Structure formats: structure tokens, C-alpha cells
């Protein structure tokens, strides 16, 4: 999520490339991106309609499923952002290193606040003339009243930008290849070491202020703080929205994206980190907590309707609880009627893969139900529920 021209689609295209889902680098200027497939999007070079795609990232010998929704940045399409934020577990807020916080940045930020979405910040376009990492962080803290704390520092800026300093591991990450697929972890350049140590001290102090256990540890032995000591409280603080990690990069120049993916895995919540969502019983209007487990009765929210020439009407749905299989019958909260789901699809931008089932945490498309609209709650007929508009 971001202001227009902050580089969201380019960031997404690089993520798809580095996760192995695509084999060429898509560029907005060339109109060959995987996410902007509408002719108007290709012509104008902007995102008009939110696009969803699922990919996979390997971190520490584990594979993680990441479903991405690339949202529009232009104010005219802010309703698309609103619908998407409702169903997200976490967000990457992208800011331009030159232009910083702009009017639409504030709009989408407050939308994310409304839906209590944890987020991390990417300060993109560090290769642009006038890029100023520290100034953008200052703007975010002042204009958005956000506790934004860098976990990286840039190495150089503008044409001299070549990598980042990881403040947690105390390493310099340098990109040398044109396509950015590999990078080198090395020691922090001596000239940048004082600034890195000061930024790390500020990170630890901010973390100590929002995590009592870490505070005790930091007071006892600040020099003995390890990487493992930092990761868990930083993840908890990010999910609780008391601290927002800040990273940096230059997506167009293919620098800084792999650590961004690592940060998404490390700090943004997985579906099980949000143990329940709030809903109401349709007959009594009693508020209930719905456990977000795949063993629970099914509950999902339709957040977008698409029409495809090949498949027909598609209902994009976030599954909050339970497991949905092709052929299942669900209850529609708006109509009070039962609907049968013929097929289930995994959304891959403008392409679709048939799947046998969708589980809690998944975002997928349903075929076969004609009377479904955006905003409808679908639930198990023997345990009907209406999902609220905010968590």
C-alpha cells in the first residue's frame, strides 16, 4: 500500500521474480508486469484494480506461503485499497525516498489503522536523485504519528546506493549482479560503523520501551543482546502495532528485496497469530469470537467480484475459519439463502489454478454462486455468522 508512484507494482514484480514465480523482470514502463494486466493499467502505468497472487519464500529451511495484494495508489481508486485492507493480515507500506509522506500515503495509512493491520515500511527508490532515508523516517514519525524504527540503514544513496546495513545482525548486505538475485553479507564499512551502532542502540531502546521482558534483559546486559533476543520481541511489537520496522531498497535497481521478504516472514503476522475474528449471530445479533482454525466451522468474507471471459463470475474470498471444499453449500449473510460452490481457484493475478480446498488464512476465488456480492459473509449453514467490517 502506498501513494501513487511509490513503486508498489515494481516491488511486487521483484518479489515474484526472487521467489521464482516469474523468470523475467517485469517493468511498469514497458507494460509487461504480471500484476497490471488491464489494458488501461498497461497504458497509464498505474494500478487501477487490486490484483492478488500467491507465491512462496524459503527462509531458514522453511517454506512460507505469501499471498500478495497489489493495491492502487491513486486516490480515485481508494475503495479498492479499503476492500483489500479488510482481509489482510499484514501490509508493506511503501514510501518514495525522495517524496516521502504524501496525501494518499496518509489516507491509506489511516485506512490500515482502522482495520488494525500490522505493517512494515519499505523506503523505496533509494537510487533516485534527492533520496533521503533519515528525512522520510522523520516525516513518517511526525506526520503519521507512527513509531517507525529503522532496522536497516542504506549504504549510499542516489547513484551510489549499493546495499543496506542490517542493524540486527550487524552486517552489510551488498548487491553486485544486475538482476539482484544474489547479494553478499560482509562487515559494515568502518566509515558507517558509528552511525550503524547509534541506530542499533536506538532500535534496542525503542524495543525496550514496548516489551517488558526485553527491557529487563536490556537493562541487565545491553552488550549481551543477541539476534535471537531481538527477533521475538520485535515480531510481537510489530503484530501489536506498537513498533513499525523500517527497511530500505531500490526495487527498480533490484536491491534490497530479499531482506524485505525475510522481514515479512519474521515480523508480519501469519493467520494463526490472529487467534480470532469478531462476528455476530444473525438471529440474536450477539457478538461472537470466531476461532481462526481450519477445524472451525467455515466463515469467509467476499471482498471482490471479478468477471472473467473464460470462467465467468469469480468471488474473491478471504477464508477466516474452517475449510471449504468444492461442492460445499454455504449460507449467505445478506440474502439469508444457501449457495453451492462449484469450483475453487487459487488466484494468480489474471490466471487461476484449480484447488481442491481453501483453508483458514487462504485467499481464493469461488465459482458457481451467482447471487454473491462484495461484502457478503459466507458461513456454514448450521453455524451462520456475520463478519463485522473491522477486526
Secondary structure, 3 states (H helix, E strand, C coil): CECCCCCHHHHHHHHHHHCCCCCCCCCCCCCCCCCCCCHHHHHHCCCCCCEEEEEEEEECCEEEEEEEEECCCCHHHHHHHHHHHHCCCEEEEEEECCCECCHHHHHHHHHHHHCCCEEEEEEECCCCCCCCHHHHHHHHHHHCCCCEEECEEEECCHHHCCEEEECCCCEEEEECCCCCCCEEEECCCHHHHHHHHHHHHHHHHHHHHHCHHHHHHHHHCHHHCCHHHHHHHHHHHHHCCCCEEEEECEHHHCECHHHHHHHHHHHCCCHHHCCEEEEECCCCCCEEEEECCCCCCCEEEEEEEEEECCCEEEEEEEEEECEEECCCEEEECCCCCEEECCEEEEEECCEEEEECEEECCCEEEEECCCCCCCCCEEEEHHHCCEECCCC
